[in-house]
Amino acid sequence: MTKNYLKASCFALSLLLSSCSGQALIKKNPSVTSKKDSLKTSKSKTWDFNDLNGWKDATQAGEPNYSIKDGKLHIFTNPDSWERVKIKSTASFSTGSYTWRVYAPAMGEGDMSCIAAFLYHNDHHELDFEIAYGNQADRKKLNVTSDELIVYMTSQGNPEYSFQSKLKRENWYNLTLELTLNDKKKYVATWKIDNTTFTSAVLNYGPRTKFKILCSVENLSFAGDHIPYQQNYAWFDWVTFNQN
């Protein structure tokens, strides 16, 4: 009887020590994280354009003229057309920093065609970078030289806002849109090129309005003086989103 009692006591003590040891290992093991903890640390996203995972077609007019080549996204529009070729992210985002690595080619002189890197919710909640040859009136106003293009930084509504500057053509650029909140919980949009701030605007709405990320080349009337005479294109090397 006594022997059986001692065996049972030792067995129970062994189980208790084993349980405590296991709990200690779980607490000390840094590689064991919950799904909730993992989501908290996931605040950034990069698309390298080795494929189109996370994107879908958003072309409004013409054929979806885009492809992946050497880890870059190539988009183009044809001459004598009003093609609007786009892709958009499958996910939506709000506050944070959005950057597109974009190559701006020469573009056809006077062609109504533009390269766009932008955020879209609807036609009245849209924030753009648009790079174009530009019409003669805009080029004269900005004193644009023959080796330069115009970059338009725009809020399409709430409120409408536009700022123009110029860029050397046949160059790569990092185009960054930052969305922060002011003390009234409204978006403040800031446009940067290669980490230099160009302009900013306070918007009439806040983080309940979420955006798709878009890359496009579009033949649009504001972008020049005539329907495009040549094929115009852009390269997108990567896109990043970093949450505030």
N, C-alpha and C positions, 0 to 999 in steps of 0.2 A: 504493500500500500504506500509506504513512504517512498520507495523507489519510483513508483509510478507518478507520485505527486511531484518529485524532484524533476523527472523527465519532462512532465507537462510544463513546469515553471520555466525550465531552460528553453524549451521550444517557444513558449510565449515571449520570453525575453529576446530570443533570436529574431523573431518576427518583428518586434518593436524596433530593434536596432537597425534591421534591414530597411524598414519603412522610413526611419529618420534619415538614414544615409541616402536613400533615393531622393527624398525631398530636398536635401541639401545639394545634391548634384544638379537637380533641376534649377534651383535658385541661382547657383553659381555659374551655370553654363551660358555664356553670352550668345551662343548660336541659337538658343531656343527663344524665339519671339512669337508673339501672338499675331494673328492676321491684323488686328487693330493697330498694333505697334508698327507693323510693316507698312500699313497705309499712311500712318503719320509721317514716316520718313520719306515716302515717295512724293517728292514735290517738283520733280523735273522730268522732262521728256524730250528725247532727241530722235528725229527722223533723219537717217543718213541717206535715204533714197537708194539703198541697195535693192529695195523692192517698194511696192506701194501698200504694204500692210499699214492699216490705220488711216487710209485715204480712200475716197471714192470719187467717181466722175461727177463733175458739176457743170459740164459744158452746156452753154445756153444756145449757141448757134454754130453750125458746121460740125465737122467730124472731131472726135477726141484726139487731136494731134499732139500726143505726148508719149514719151517712152523713157525707160531707164537705160542709161549708157554710162558705163564705168563709174557706177555709184553716184550718178547725178541725174536729175530730172530735166529732160529737154522738152520744151513746149514751143510750138510755132503756130502762126496763122498764115494763110495763103494770100497772095495778092488778089486784087479785084474782088474782095469778099468782105463781109461783116462778121467774120467768125469770132466767137468768144469762147476760148478754150480754157477750162478750169479744172482743178481738182480741189477737194475740200477734206478736212479732217472728219473722221467719223465721230470723234468726241467733241464736246463743247467745253469752253474754259471761260474764266472770268479774270480776277485780278492776277497780275503777274507780268513777266517780261517775255515778249515774243520776238524771236530773231530769225530772219531769213538770210541765208548766204546766197547772193544773187549776182550773176554776171550780166552786165548791161552791154550789149553789142553796139555797133555803129547806128543801127536802125535806119530805115529809108528816109531820105530827106523829104520832109513835108508829109510823110505817111501818117494817116490817122490810125496809129497802132500804139499800144502801151503794154508795158510789163507791170503786173500788179502783184503786190504782196500785201494781204489785207485780212481784216477780221470782219465777219459778217453774221448778223442776227436777222435783219431784214433790211429793206431799202432805206429805212430811216434810222437804223442803228448799224452803221458800217464805218470802219476806220481803215484808211488806205495809205499805202505808198504806191504811187503810179509813176513810172518812168517812161518818158515819151520824147520824140523829137520836138513836139510842141508846134503850135501855130506861130506865124510870123509876129503877130501882136504880142504874144507872151515872150517870145525870144527877144524882141526889141526892148520890152519893158525890163527884162532881167539882164540885158546885155550879154546874151549867150553867144559864145564863139563857135566856130565851125566844128570844133572837136568836143563839143559839150551837148548834153541832153538836159531836159527839164525833169525835176522830180517834184511831184505834187503830193503834199501831205494833207489829208482831207478827212473831215468828219462829214458824212453825208446827211446828217440831220441831228436834231436835239442836242446842240444847235448845229446849223450848217457852218462849216469853218474850212478854210483852205489857206495853205501857205505853200509858196513855190520857191525852189532854189535850183541850182544847177549842179551837174555832175559830169566829170570826164567820161566820155564813152569808152567802150572796150576795156572795162575794168570790173573787178569783183568788189562787192560792197556787202557789209553787214547792216541790214536794215532792222532796226529795233523799235517796237512799240511797247511802251510800258503803261500798264493800267494800275493806278493806285486809287485809294479812296481819300476824300477830304473829310473834314469833321461833320459834314452833312450826309456822309455815306454815298456821295456821288463819285463817279469815276473822274479821275484826272488822267488824260491821255498825253503821253510825251513821245515825240518822234525823235529818234536818234539815228545817225548814220556813222558807222565806225566809231561808236562810243562818244560822238559829239552831239550834244543836244541842239536841235534845230528849232523846235517850237513845241508848245503844249496848249491844251484846251481843257476847260472844265466842262463836263458833259451833264446833261439834265437827267441822267439815269445812273443806276448803280448795279451791284453784282447779281441782282435777279435776272438781268439781261446777260446771257452767256453767248459766246461767239464760237463759230467754226473758224478754223484757220484755212486760208485759201492761197493758192499759187495760180497765176494765170498769165496768158498773153491774149489781149483782146483788141479788135479793130473798132475803135470808138471815135466819134466825130470831134470831140474836144482835143484830141491828141495831135492834130496836125492840120494840114490845109487841103488834103485830097484823099480819096480812097487809096489804100496802100498799093504802090506799084511793085513792091517786091515782097518776098517772104520775110517776115520778122519773127524773131525767136528770143528765148531766154534760157539760161541754165540756172537751176536751183541745186546747190550742193548739199545743203541741209537746212532743217528748221528746228528750232528749240523753243520749249516753253519752260520757264522757271516760275513756280508759284511764289507769291509774296509770303 
